[in-house]
Amino acid sequence: MRPGSLPAVCRFAICLLCLAALPAPSDAFDYVVTRYNDPTPNGCLPGDCSLREAVIDANVSSAADRILLSAGTYRLTIVGTSEDLAANGDLDVNEDLEILGMGASMTRIDSTGTGEATLRTVHGELDFTLRKVTIENSDGSGLRAGNLANIVIEDCEIRDNQGHGVHGEGAELLIRRSTMTGNGVIGLFVSGGSAVVENSTFSVNGDAEVGVLSALAFSCTHCSLVDPGDSASELTVLDATAEVANSIVWGDCLLSTGAVDSLGGNVESNGHTCQFDHASDLDDASSFGLLGPLTDNGGGTRTYLPGVLSVANGAANDALCLPTDQRGAARTTNCESGAVEQTFAAVPSPIFVDGFEQGNSGAWKKSP
């Protein structure tokens, strides 16, 4: 026998041992959407699958499926009739699901004219994740999350919807590295339930950037709430307490029946309406050079970059600094308040998703 070689029977036995060590196959599917329009649904088929058809098929399965979207704009055009099966109007999510795009600047879901929200979770206690996608132009909210649903939103833009950007009604929300802007009512509205928000931007929404009503828990760390030109409040808290750290409020707060628990590192431009009372907070701060315009500063979503002389620079409570900012750039030890770090560190490209370049559709696992 040559050195280093093994008899065939031994090699076969080793293969069996390796196969036994692999996890059991999952019933979950990866649905690869192949068309951008919204035809009458007739099933998600290989090579012929719309976004609506993928959601409908995923609703049949109790497994945690994924829907994979390439670059481009997916248009929902079937007018809604208030049904709950995603057959028309909004995309009703009834089972555990993740929707994954290639980046908010590249993958968009547009529902102009359907008369409803873009996405809605119907049943409670389901898990729904939205990553690297823009949700825009709905006649209602971008996402309406129902009671007891567990919602994760990462690296998304939710913008220019007539209602709320995201409306959580008794849901549990986790929002990271996302921007909600230009929505007609409130960027993020948390009614009951809870929300944890990190490294996110809320700007130029109609009635408020963030609204918290009777929430069980709410926290916002490294958030930028920006609309210096309007008379509405940027943060409204009613019958709840909002925990805020290392954030910027360029505007003011409305806390008539609510309160803010400041953990420090916060900056408010207008007086003391937010009741930021930690020793490291800055009230009535100078807005000169505080933030630049909402634009592409790298990463997958639009953000506000602090000016070189911004009072937000180095103003954060270092003990609570997150390791990266909204763009994925590393924060320094003397980090900035708000969602974005004033840094020369490299900013990750949005084209890389889950460690590989998804411009190659062959990288996706499988389709039904």
C-alpha positions in Angstrom: 0.0 0.0 0.0 1.4 3.4 -1.0 2.2 5.7 1.9 -0.8 7.9 2.8 -3.3 5.7 0.9 -6.3 3.9 2.4 -8.2 0.8 1.2 -11.5 1.6 -0.6 -13.5 0.1 2.2 -11.9 2.5 4.7 -12.5 5.5 2.5 -16.1 4.5 2.2 -16.4 4.2 6.0 -14.9 7.6 6.5 -17.4 9.1 3.9 -20.3 7.5 5.9 -19.0 9.1 9.1 -18.8 12.5 7.5 -22.3 12.3 6.0 -23.6 11.3 9.4 -22.1 14.4 10.9 -23.9 16.7 8.5 -27.1 18.4 9.7 -30.4 16.9 8.5 -31.7 18.5 5.3 -34.2 21.4 5.9 -37.6 21.6 4.4 -37.0 25.4 3.9 -36.7 26.7 0.4 -34.9 29.5 -1.2 -37.2 31.1 -3.8 -35.3 32.9 -6.5 -37.6 35.6 -8.0 -37.0 35.9 -11.8 -39.4 38.6 -12.9 -40.0 42.2 -11.9 -43.7 42.6 -12.8 -46.8 41.5 -10.9 -48.9 39.0 -13.0 -51.9 37.1 -11.8 -50.4 34.5 -9.4 -50.2 31.0 -10.8 -47.3 29.5 -8.8 -43.6 30.2 -8.3 -41.9 28.1 -11.0 -38.2 27.8 -11.8 -37.4 30.6 -14.2 -40.9 32.1 -13.9 -41.5 33.4 -10.4 -42.8 36.8 -9.3 -42.3 38.3 -5.8 -46.0 37.8 -5.1 -45.9 34.2 -6.2 -42.9 33.6 -4.1 -44.6 35.0 -1.0 -47.8 33.0 -1.7 -45.8 29.7 -2.0 -43.8 30.5 1.1 -47.0 31.0 3.0 -47.9 27.3 2.4 -44.8 26.1 4.1 -44.3 26.2 7.9 -40.5 26.2 7.4 -38.4 29.4 7.5 -38.1 30.1 3.8 -36.1 32.8 2.0 -36.9 34.9 -1.0 -33.9 36.1 -2.9 -34.1 39.3 -5.0 -31.5 40.5 -7.5 -30.9 44.2 -8.4 -33.8 46.1 -9.9 -37.3 47.4 -9.0 -40.0 44.9 -8.3 -43.4 46.5 -9.0 -46.6 45.4 -7.2 -49.5 46.5 -9.3 -52.5 44.4 -8.4 -55.0 46.5 -6.5 -55.8 45.2 -3.0 -59.2 43.9 -1.8 -58.2 43.6 1.9 -57.6 39.9 1.7 -54.9 38.1 3.8 -53.3 35.7 1.3 -51.1 38.0 -0.7 -53.2 37.4 -3.8 -53.6 41.2 -4.4 -52.5 44.5 -2.8 -50.0 44.1 0.0 -47.8 41.1 0.4 -49.3 39.2 3.4 -46.8 37.2 5.2 -48.3 34.2 7.1 -45.3 32.0 7.9 -41.7 32.5 8.9 -39.9 34.2 6.1 -36.8 36.3 5.1 -36.7 38.6 2.1 -33.1 39.3 1.0 -31.9 41.7 -1.6 -28.5 42.8 -2.9 -28.6 46.2 -1.2 -31.1 48.9 -0.5 -29.5 51.0 -3.3 -29.9 48.2 -5.8 -33.1 46.2 -4.8 -36.4 48.0 -4.6 -40.0 47.0 -4.0 -42.5 49.6 -5.3 -46.2 49.3 -4.7 -47.6 52.5 -6.2 -51.4 52.3 -6.7 -52.2 49.1 -4.9 -54.2 51.0 -2.3 -52.6 49.1 0.6 -49.3 48.7 2.5 -46.4 46.9 0.8 -45.8 44.2 3.4 -47.9 43.0 6.3 -47.5 40.2 8.8 -50.9 38.6 9.3 -50.4 35.9 12.0 -48.8 36.5 15.4 -45.7 34.7 16.6 -44.1 34.4 13.2 -40.5 35.5 12.4 -40.1 37.9 9.5 -36.7 39.3 8.3 -36.2 42.0 5.7 -32.6 42.7 4.6 -30.9 44.9 2.0 -34.1 46.1 0.3 -35.8 49.5 -0.3 -39.6 49.6 0.3 -41.1 52.6 -1.4 -44.2 54.4 -2.6 -47.0 52.3 -1.0 -50.5 53.8 -0.5 -50.2 52.7 3.2 -47.3 51.8 5.4 -44.1 50.2 4.0 -44.4 47.4 6.6 -47.3 46.8 9.0 -46.3 44.2 11.6 -49.0 42.5 13.6 -49.3 41.4 17.2 -46.5 39.1 18.6 -44.6 39.0 15.3 -40.8 39.0 15.6 -39.5 41.4 13.0 -35.8 42.0 12.0 -35.0 44.9 9.6 -31.4 45.3 8.5 -29.7 47.4 5.9 -32.9 48.7 4.5 -34.5 52.0 3.3 -38.2 52.5 3.8 -39.2 55.7 2.1 -41.9 57.8 0.5 -44.8 55.6 1.7 -48.1 57.5 2.3 -48.6 56.0 5.8 -45.9 55.0 8.3 -42.6 53.6 7.2 -42.9 50.8 9.7 -45.9 50.4 12.0 -45.4 47.8 14.7 -48.6 46.9 16.5 -47.7 44.7 19.5 -44.8 43.3 17.5 -41.2 42.8 18.7 -38.9 44.9 16.4 -35.1 44.8 15.9 -33.9 47.5 13.4 -30.3 47.9 12.4 -28.4 50.0 9.9 -31.6 51.3 8.2 -33.1 54.6 7.0 -36.7 55.6 7.0 -37.4 58.9 5.2 -40.1 60.8 3.4 -43.0 58.7 4.8 -46.3 60.6 5.1 -47.0 59.9 8.7 -44.3 58.6 11.0 -41.0 56.9 10.0 -41.2 54.3 12.8 -44.3 53.9 14.9 -44.2 51.5 17.8 -47.6 50.8 19.3 -47.4 48.3 22.1 -44.8 45.6 21.8 -41.2 46.6 21.8 -38.4 47.8 19.6 -34.6 47.8 19.7 -33.1 50.3 17.2 -29.4 50.6 16.4 -27.4 52.7 13.9 -30.4 54.0 12.0 -31.6 57.2 10.4 -35.1 58.7 10.5 -35.6 61.9 8.5 -38.2 64.2 7.0 -41.2 62.0 7.8 -44.6 63.7 8.1 -45.7 63.8 11.8 -42.6 62.5 13.5 -39.4 60.6 12.8 -40.1 58.1 15.6 -43.4 57.6 17.6 -43.6 55.4 20.7 -47.1 54.7 22.1 -47.7 52.4 25.1 -44.6 50.3 24.2 -43.4 47.7 26.7 -39.8 48.6 25.9 -38.1 50.9 23.4 -34.4 51.7 22.9 -32.5 53.7 20.3 -28.7 53.6 20.2 -26.7 55.6 17.6 -29.8 57.0 15.9 -30.1 60.2 13.9 -33.6 61.8 14.0 -33.5 64.7 11.6 -36.0 67.3 10.2 -34.8 70.8 11.2 -37.3 72.5 8.8 -40.6 71.4 10.2 -42.7 72.2 13.3 -43.5 68.6 14.2 -41.5 66.7 16.9 -38.8 64.3 15.9 -39.4 61.9 18.8 -42.9 61.5 20.3 -43.3 59.3 23.3 -46.8 58.7 24.9 -47.5 56.5 27.8 -44.1 54.9 27.5 -40.4 55.4 28.3 -37.8 55.6 25.5 -34.3 54.6 26.3 -31.9 56.7 24.1 -28.1 56.6 23.9 -25.5 58.2 21.6 -28.2 59.7 19.3 -28.9 63.0 17.6 -32.2 64.8 17.6 -32.1 67.7 15.2 -35.4 69.2 16.2 -37.3 68.5 19.4 -39.2 65.9 21.3 -42.9 65.6 22.5 -43.1 63.9 25.8 -46.5 65.0 27.1 -47.4 61.6 28.7 -44.1 59.8 28.2 -40.4 60.1 29.2 -36.9 59.6 27.9 -34.3 57.7 29.9 -31.0 59.0 28.6 -28.0 56.7 28.8 -25.7 59.5 27.7 -24.0 60.7 24.6 -27.1 62.4 23.1 -27.3 65.6 21.2 -30.4 67.8 20.9 -30.4 71.0 18.8 -33.5 72.7 20.2 -33.5 73.4 23.9 -34.2 70.7 26.4 -37.4 69.2 25.1 -36.0 65.6 25.0 -35.0 65.8 28.7 -31.6 64.4 28.0 -30.1 64.8 31.5 -27.1 62.5 31.5 -23.8 64.3 32.3 -22.5 63.5 28.8 -25.5 64.9 26.9 -25.5 68.1 24.9 -28.7 70.2 25.0 -29.5 73.2 22.8 -26.4 72.3 20.8 -25.2 74.2 17.8 -26.6 73.0 14.5 -23.8 74.6 12.5 -22.2 71.8 10.5 -24.1 69.2 12.7 -24.9 67.0 9.8 -24.5 67.1 6.0 -27.3 66.2 3.6 -29.0 62.9 3.3 -27.0 61.2 0.6 -24.9 58.2 -0.3 -22.0 58.2 2.2 -21.0 54.6 1.5 -22.7 51.4 2.7 -26.1 50.3 1.5 -28.4 53.1 2.7 -28.4 56.9 2.5 -27.2 58.6 5.7 -26.2 62.0 7.2 -22.5 62.4 7.7 -21.4 64.7 10.6 -19.5 67.8 9.5 -15.8 68.1 10.3 -16.7 70.7 13.1 -19.9 69.0 14.2 -20.6 69.0 17.9 -21.6 65.3 17.5 -18.0 64.4 16.8 -16.6 62.6 19.9 -19.8 63.4 21.8 -20.9 59.8 22.4 -20.7 57.9 25.6 -17.7 55.7 24.8 -19.0 52.9 27.0 -22.0 52.4 24.8 -20.3 52.9 21.4 -21.3 50.2 18.9 -18.3 48.7 17.0 -19.5 49.9 13.6 -21.8 52.6 12.2 -24.8 52.4 9.9 -22.5 51.9 6.9 -20.6 49.1 8.5 -17.5 51.4 9.0 -15.5 50.9 12.2 -16.1 53.4 15.0 -13.1 54.9 16.8 -12.6 54.9 20.5 -13.7 58.5 20.7 -16.9 57.9 18.7 -19.6 60.1 17.3 -23.2 60.6 18.4 -25.7 59.6 15.7 -25.8 56.8 13.1 -22.6 57.7 11.2 -19.0 58.0 12.2 -16.8 60.8 10.9 -14.0 58.4 9.9 -11.7 57.5 7.1 -12.1 53.8 7.7 -13.1 51.6 4.8 -16.8 51.3 4.2 -18.0 47.9 3.0 -19.5 47.7 -0.5 -23.3 46.9 -0.5 -22.8 44.3 -3.3 -21.5 41.7 -0.9 -24.3 39.9 0.8 -23.7 36.9 3.2 -20.0 36.8 2.2 -20.4 36.3 -1.5 -21.2 38.4 -4.5 -24.8 37.8 -5.3 -24.6 39.3 -8.8 -23.9 35.6 -9.6 -27.3 34.0 -9.2 -25.6 30.6 -9.2 -24.4 31.4 -5.7 -27.9 31.0 -4.4 -28.7 27.5 -3.0 -31.8 26.3 -4.8 -35.2 27.2 -6.1 -38.4 25.3 -5.8 
